Amino acid sequence: MSTESKVSGELTVRPLTRQDYEQWLPLWDGYNAFYGRSGATALAPEITGMTWARFFDAYEPVHGLVADCDGQLLGLTHYLFHRSTTAIEPVCYLQDLFTSEAARGQGVGRALITAVYEKAKLAGASRVYWQTHQTNQTARRLYDAVAEHSGFIIYRKQL
């Protein structure tokens, strides 16, 4: 890690707190912009508000972690648990993963994924899975190192 934007200090992955909102929001907006959800195609503010609220609702299966370095949030991940017809144990879906541009390539994404693995093990989950766009080559290099590609193709229909 010899780049100027090197993460200095100790990187900690921890659960989101309500006090993180001001630093979480730019990361969330950056994540959404990466996937084309900005400007005219941005998520409605109600969706962001509900997403944030779900992290703090004990009845919701949605959780958030952040990568914190000396009080500065460098990345986020959101994950949820759900049932499966092919397992008794819950399954963990890593829904969102984003690292600030300045911190990329410095182990932040890997630390966030590893933390989700740990949370999933504690919850008794049988697996963690996620998806990314096929053009996201940078992230796919990391994903190929920390998991296996299942070969499945995703289909969806907006309703």
HUNOR-V281357 format. One record per residue. N is the residue number from 1. PHI is phi in radians with two decimals (* if undefined). Layout:
BEGIN
n: <N,N>
phi: <PHI,PHI>
END
This chain:
BEGIN
n: <1,2,3,4,5,6,7,8,9,10,11,12,13,14,15,16,17,18,19,20,21,22,23,24,25,26,27,28,29,30,31,32,33,34,35,36,37,38,39,40,41,42,43,44,45,46,47,48,49,50,51,52,53,54,55,56,57,58,59,60,61,62,63,64,65,66,67,68,69,70,71,72,73,74,75,76,77,78,79,80,81,82,83,84,85,86,87,88,89,90,91,92,93,94,95,96,97,98,99,100,101,102,103,104,105,106,107,108,109,110,111,112,113,114,115,116,117,118,119,120,121,122,123,124,125,126,127,128,129,130,131,132,133,134,135,136,137,138,139,140,141,142,143,144,145,146,147,148,149,150,151,152,153,154,155,156,157,158,159>
phi: <*,-1.92,-1.43,-1.11,-1.57,-0.92,-1.20,-1.85,1.71,-1.61,-1.50,-2.18,-1.78,-2.55,-1.14,-1.04,-2.14,-1.04,-1.25,-1.45,-0.93,-1.09,-1.61,-1.18,-0.99,-1.11,-1.16,-1.04,-1.12,-1.13,-1.05,-1.13,-1.10,-0.99,-1.69,1.43,-1.80,-2.65,1.05,-1.13,-1.83,-1.13,-1.08,-1.12,-0.96,-1.11,-1.21,-1.06,-1.07,-1.20,-1.01,-1.04,-1.10,-1.08,-1.07,-1.94,-1.80,-1.06,-1.52,-1.59,-1.52,-1.67,-2.34,-2.34,-2.19,-2.29,-1.69,-2.06,-2.20,0.95,1.51,-1.82,-1.41,-1.88,-2.92,-2.45,-2.55,-2.15,-2.53,-2.54,-1.89,-2.60,-1.41,-2.44,-1.43,-1.98,-2.68,-1.42,-1.27,-1.18,-2.02,-1.89,-1.83,-1.45,-1.46,-2.29,-2.54,-2.65,-2.16,-1.01,-1.00,-1.15,-1.80,-1.19,1.37,-2.10,1.61,-1.19,-1.05,-1.07,-1.12,-1.16,-1.10,-1.05,-1.16,-1.14,-0.97,-1.12,-1.10,-1.15,-1.05,-1.08,-1.47,1.38,-1.21,-1.55,-2.86,-2.08,-2.49,-2.77,-2.34,-2.58,-1.28,-1.07,-1.49,-1.43,-1.10,-1.07,-1.15,-1.11,-1.09,-1.14,-1.05,-1.13,-1.49,-1.99,-2.75,-1.97,-1.34,-1.37,1.53,-1.32,-1.93,-1.58,-2.04,-2.70,-2.44,-1.25,-1.97>
END
